[in-house]
Amino acid sequence: MSTQNNNNTRPPATLLFIFGGSGDLNQRKLSPALYNLFLDGWMPEKFAIVGLGRTAYSDEKFRKHLYDGIQEFSRRKGEQNGHWKEFSQHVGYLQMDGEDEAAYSKIADKVKEVEEQFGEHPNVIFYLAVAPQLVPDIAVKLGKLNLCKDTIYTRIVVEKPFGHDLKSAHELNALLTSMFAEDQIYRIDHYLGKETVQNILALRFANALFEPIWNRNYIDHIQITNAETVGVEGRGGYYEQSGALRDMVQNHILQLICMIAMDAPVNFEANEIRNKKVDVLNALRKITRDEVHAYAVRGQYSEGWMKGDKVKGYRQEEKVAPQSPTETFAAIKFYIDNWRWQDVPIYVRTGKHLHDKTTIITVQFKQAPHYAFPPEAAETWRPNRLTISIQPKTDIRLRFQAKRPGQTMTLSPVDMIFNYEDAYDGHEPEAYETLLLDVMEGNPTQFMRADQVESAWKVVMPIIEAWEQRPPVDFPNYSPGSWGPEDAEALIARDGRNWVTLPAPHKE
């Protein structure tokens, strides 16, 4: 779809500081996203981007470093008819150690310099693209700058993971809110910026077709699969402290559940939508430690083969303990205890080195009565199903029954498919483009509030604690290229159901 800005509504003047400016996240995601916003006419007329880091870069070397990232990682390659040269004039670099409190005077000086240059006070955004353990110290030092007390113009962006558990998340929230107003804090989860995720709200609430049947009376169950074909990709040290439950379920997957299960908002103001999401998290049934074995499954991949290549087992990965109990796969059955969803199971699974790279949400409707049809019609009977594919394909498909041509009443399930690529011209924006624009515009709708983060941790903490108390005895328990451990199949099969996977794309 075209994202070109044709209505000339741009964010106000903006000064963006990126802590970790010389790091991987900025090169791979942030700068390519900002450049695409610039190409599409969404950047402010007056803006400055300043990378902060310990690496010794001149402005020119820093720009070259970012340009190399755009060449490799952006959805747009190349010089773009000289636009990069124009964009890069807005980009600079400040070498500083985030642990050195005296160095923060450079930031205050830069703000004054840019303010004089712009002839107005810009929005000042601090993006903390740094390791989680560095966030509290940087936030404290930023909080001492007088400009951070300005709740209208100053914002701070914090990447996930937001805390390691409920206690640390609560402490981090308390620290941040002691120095910044809640409206200044943007806790970013890039999943919420994906076009297909945002389209869930449009699908549900802009169509009279779905909302009347979006409840326990018509829906049998819901599934969410988030599968990756890669392993930990050299991030063994990080993953040892995280695991699949913390890395994916606590944030991405619970946020998807919120989008699917929330009640209709009264309006699209940020806090109204976030209130509805918190209602879902608070209604999620809290699993007790003694019940965890009946609701949750964990797994860890062994060594094996992926698409003809031999891959290491998780325990053989760099910076991973030889007998590591860390899960690389998790499957959980959730329930939401409220009027809309009582007794509708929500099955989720996520893992590394699985069969396909895919993120899909499946809403399975209850069986329609088929007593009026002849026996041969019942042989191919399938319940209606709505499937929302988030990646790598972006489409929405609705399965329904149709009669096959011929003299007999033979029914077959068929799919109506809405495909983004077929429906719209151009490329859909990357998630970071959407979210960075929201930060510049001061729109916190797609960012997690403090109570959202803590409510999400409350949901998963009993599972984390139960797994820590009872180390796994069967790790590794699934092969690369599979769909995870057998227990994950049993989790859903016990209820007479099975995991849904999309058919492989047709190749010419």
N, C-alpha and C positions, 0 to 999 in steps of 0.2 A: 504494500500500500504506500502511497506517496505520503511523506511526512513534511513536505515543503510548507513553510509558514507563509500562507498567503493573506493572513489577516493583520499582519504587522503588530501583533501583540507579543511583545518581548518582555522578559524579566527586567527589573530595574538594574541600574549599574551594580556590578558585582566584582568583588575581590575574593578569589578562591585560593586559600592556602592548602597545599596537599602535604601533610606529614607522611614521610615515606615516599617522597616524590621520585626518588631514584629507584624505587622498588618495582616488583613484578606487577602488582595490582594496577599501579598507575600506567605502566607501559602497555599492559595487555588490555585493560578495560577502561580506565578513567579517561585518559587522554584520547584514545580513539573515539570514545563516546562524545567528549566535548568537541572534538573536531567535526564529527558528523552533525552535531547540533549547529555548529557554525556554518557548515555547508548548506544546511536546510533552513538557515535564517532564524534559528531559535535562540542563539546566544544574545545576551544584552548588547546594545549598541556600544556601551562602555563596559569593558571587562578586562581583568588581569588575572592570570593564573601563575601562582608562585609555588614551585616545588621546594620542599624543605628536606634536607637529608645530610648525612655525614660524608657521603661521597663528594670528592672534590670535582665539581663541574663548573665550567664557565656557562654563561647563558647559551652560547652557541653549541657547546658539547651536549648540554642538557636537551636542547631542541632536537639535535641529531639523534640522541637516544630515544626520544619520544617518536620521532619520525620513523625510525627503524621499527618501533612497535606497531605503528599504523600500517606500515608496509606488510608486516607479518600477520597482524591480528585483526585489523579493521575489516568491516564489510565493504569498505571502499579502499581501493589501493591507489597508489600513485600520487602525483603532484596535484591533481585536480585543477589543471589550468592556472597554476600560480596561487591558488587559494591557501595552500600550506604556508607559503611565504607570508601572506597577509595575516593568517592565524597566528603563526609563530612569533610575530612581533608583540603579541599580547602575553607571551610566555617567558618567565624568568626563573631564576634559581637562587636560593639562599642556602649556603652551606652552614649548617648549625647542628649541634648535638642537642637532641630533645631533652637530655638529662641536665643540661647546663641552664640553670634558671636565668643567669645573666644574659644568655643569648636571646631570650624572648624579647629583649628590647629591640632587636632587629625587626621583629614582627610589628611592634608598635610604630617604629620609624617608617616601615613600608606602608602601613595604613595611612599615615599622614602624607607621605609622598604621593600615593595614589589618589587620595582625597583632593590634594591640590591639583593634580593632573586632570582629574575628572571635573573639578569644579563643583562637586557635590559629594556627600557622604555615601559611599557604596554599601551594599549589603556585604558583610564580611563573613565568609564561610570557612570553617576549619574542618578539613576532611582528614580523619585519622586512619590513613591506610597503612597501619602499623600492626605489629604483633599484639595480641590481646593483652599481654602482661605489661605493655608500655602505655596502655590507654589511661589508667588512673593517674600516673605521674604527669603525663602531658596535660591531662584535663585540669589537674590542680594548678600547674604553672600557667596555663591559659586563663584559668579563673581569676588569677591575680591581676590580669591586665584590665584596666578600667573599661576598655571598649567591650569586654565580654558582659558587662552589666547591662548593656543596651539590648533589651529583649526584642526590639523591633528589627534591628539591623544585623545582629550577630547570631550565627547558628553554628552548631557543632554536629558533625556526622560521624557516627560510630559504626564500624563494621561488625558483623557477627564473627565469632561467637560472642554473645553478650552474657558473660558469666560462664562458669564451669558447672555450676549447680544452682539450686535455689538460693542458698546462703550467699554465694559470691555475686549472683545477679542482683540480689537485694542490696548488698553493700555497694555495688557499682552504681545502682540507681540512686542510692542515698548520697553517694559522693557527687554524682553529676548534678542532682537536683539541689544540692547545697550551694552550687556555684552558678548554675544555669536554670532558667525557667524551663518547665516541661516543653513549652512551645518552641524552645530553642534547640531541643535535642532531637536529632533525626537518627533513629536506630535503623540501619538499612539492611534489608534482606532482598537481594537482587531478584529472587523468584517473584516477588510481588510486582516487579516492573515488566514482566513478560506479557506480551500482547494477549496471549491466550488466557493467562490467568486473569487479567483485567477484564477480558471478554466474558468471564463467568457471570459477573454482575449484570452486564448487558443482556446476556442470554436469559438469565433468570427473571430480571425485573422489568425488562423492556418488552417482554412477550407474554401476552395473556395465555399463551399455549401451555407454558410449563408450570407457573407458580401454583395453580389450583391443585396440581397432582404432585407437588414437591413436598411430600410428607409420608408419614408411616402408613397411611391408608393405601398408597399406590406403589411405594418404593420398597423393594425386597431387601436390597443391601447396596452398599457403595464400596468401591475399591479404589485405592490409589497405589500405583506402582511407580517407583522411581528407581530405575536400574541403570547402572553404568557398566561399560565393558572394560574400563581401565581399572588398574589397581590403585595403590596409594600414591604412585608416581613420585617417589622420592620424598614424600611428606610423612614418612614413618614416625618421625619425632612428634609431629603435630597429632597424627592420628592415634598414637598411643595414649594421648591425653583426651582424646575425643571419642572415637568409635562411631558407628553408624547411628546410634540412638541420639547422641548429642549433635553430631554433625548434620544430620538430615531431619530426623523425626521432630526434635524439639522446636525447630524453627520452620523450615520449608513445609514439611508435610502437615504440621498442625495449622499453619496459615492457610494451606489449601482446604483443609477441613472447615476452617472458619468461613472461607468464601463459598463453599458448597452448602453449608448448613445454616448460615446466618439468616435471621428474619429480615424482611424488607425494611430498609431504612426509611425514615420519614423524609429525609432529604440527603443530598450527597455532601454535606459538610463533614469535615474530617472526623470530628469527635463523635458524630452520630454513627458513622460507619464503624469506627473503632469500638464504640460501645457495643454494637451488635456482635462484633467479633469476640469481644471479651465475654459476652453472654454465652457464646458457644463454648469457649474454653472453660468457663466456670461450670457449665452443665455437663462437660465430659465426665463420665463415671470414673471416679478415682479407684484404681485397682490396688487392692491391699497387697503387701509383700507375699502373703501366703497364697494369693490367687495368681501371681505373676505367671507361673508355669502354664496355667490354662489360657492365658490371654496373650503371651508374648513368646517369641522364638528368636534365638540369636544364632549366628553362624560365623564361620571364618573360613576363607578360601585356602585350599591346599595348593601345592604346585601342580602344574598341569599344562594344558595346551589351549591357546586362544587363537582361532583363525590361522592355524598352522604354525604358530610361534610358541615356543616353550616359555612359560612364565613361572616366576618364583611363587612359593607359598607366602602368605602374609608374614609368618614367623621368620622367613628368610630375607625379608625386606630390610633395607638399611635403617638403622636406629630403632629396630623393633626387637623386643625381648624374645629370646629363644623359646620361652614357654608362655608367650603373651596370651592373656585371656581377653584381649580387646576384640569386640565383634566388628566384622566387616559387613554384616548382614543383620537386619532386624525385620521381623514381621510382627504386627500387633493387631489385635481386634479391639476396637473402641466401641463404646456406646455413648450416646448423648441422652441424658435423662431430662427430657422436656416434652411438652405436648406434641411438638412437631415430629420428633425423631425417636420417641420411646421404643426400645426393642428392635431398632434397625441397626444391624451391625455395620461398622465401617472397618474394612480390612485394609491395612497398609503394609507395604513391603518396600525395602530399599537395600541396596547392596552394591559392592564392588565386584568386578570380574564376572558379571552376569551375562546371560545369553545375548541380550540386545541392549543398546543404549536407548532408553525410552522413558518418558514420564507421561502417564495417562491416568485420567480419572474416569471411572466407569460407574454409571448410575443404572442399576438393574431394576427394572420394574417388575411388579408381581405378575404372575401368569394370568392371562385373560381366560375366562371359561371357554372351553371348546367342545362342550357337549353337543352342540348343534351340527358339528361337522362330521363327515364320515371318518371311519378309522384311518384310512390312508392319509388324511389330512393331518392327523395327530402325530404321525411318525416324524415329521420334520418341524414340529411346532417348537418355536423358541420365544421366550419372553421378550418384550421390547427392551431396548437398551440404548442409553445415550452415552457416547464415549467422547471425552474431550482430550485431545492429544496436545500436549504442551511442548514436547521436544522428542526427537529432532523434527518430526512432522508437526505442523500446526494446523489441525483441522478439528471439526466437530462432526460426528456421524451419529445418525439416529437409525436404529434397526427396527424394522416392523415386518409383519407378515404380508405376503402378496401371493396371489394365485399364479401358478405357472401356466403357460399356454398349453392347451390340450383339452381333451374331452373329459378328464377326471379332475376332481377337486383336490389338486395337489398343491400344498402351500410351501413356500420357501421364504426364509428370512432374507431381506434385502436391506441395503444401506443407502440412506440419503446422506451425502457428504458435502459439507461446506469446507472448502479448502482456501486458506488465505492466499496462497500463490495464484490460484486460478481466479479468485474473486477480485483481487486488487492489483494495481500496477505498482511497480517499485518494491523496495525492501521495507519490511517492517522494522521499526527501530529496535536496537538492542535494549535490554532491560535497564542498563546503566544510563542510557540516554534519557529514558523516561524519568528515572528517579533523580538524576542530577538536575533536570529541568524543574522537577517538582521542588527540589531544595532551593533553587534560585528564585522560584516564584513564591516560596513560603507556603507550600501546600503539603501538609504532613499526612494526608489521607493514607498513603501506602507505606507509612513507616510505623513501627511498633511503639506503642506507648509503654510506660513503665509497668503499668498493671497487666498489660498483655504479655510482656516478657515473663513476669513472675507467675502469672496464671499458667503459662505454657510449661514452665519448669515444674510447677506443682503436679501437672498431669504425668510427667515422665519420671519424677523422683522415686516413686515406689519401685519402678522397674529397675532404675539405675542401682538403687540400694540393694534390691534382691539379687541382682546379678553380681554385685561386688561381694556380697556375703557368701554366694554359692558359685565358686569358680567353675567354669565349664569343664566337663570331663571328656568331651568328645571332639574338641578342636584339634585340627581343622575338620570340618564336617560337610564341606561341599566343594565340588570341583569347579575350576574356571570354565566358563562357557555354559554352566547349568543355570537353573533358575533359583539356586539356593538350596539349603538343606531340606531333607525329606520332611522334617517336622513342620516346615512352613506350608507344605502341601497338606499335611494332616490338620493343621490349624483351621483351614477353611473347609477341608473335606469332611471334618466331623459334623459340620452344619449342613452337609449335602450340597456344597457349592464348590466351585473351582476358580482358580485365578484366570483372569482374562488377559490375553495378549492379542495385539493387533496383527493382522496378516502381514507377511513380508511384502514390501513394495514391489509392484510388478516391474520387471525389467524387460525392455524391448529387445 
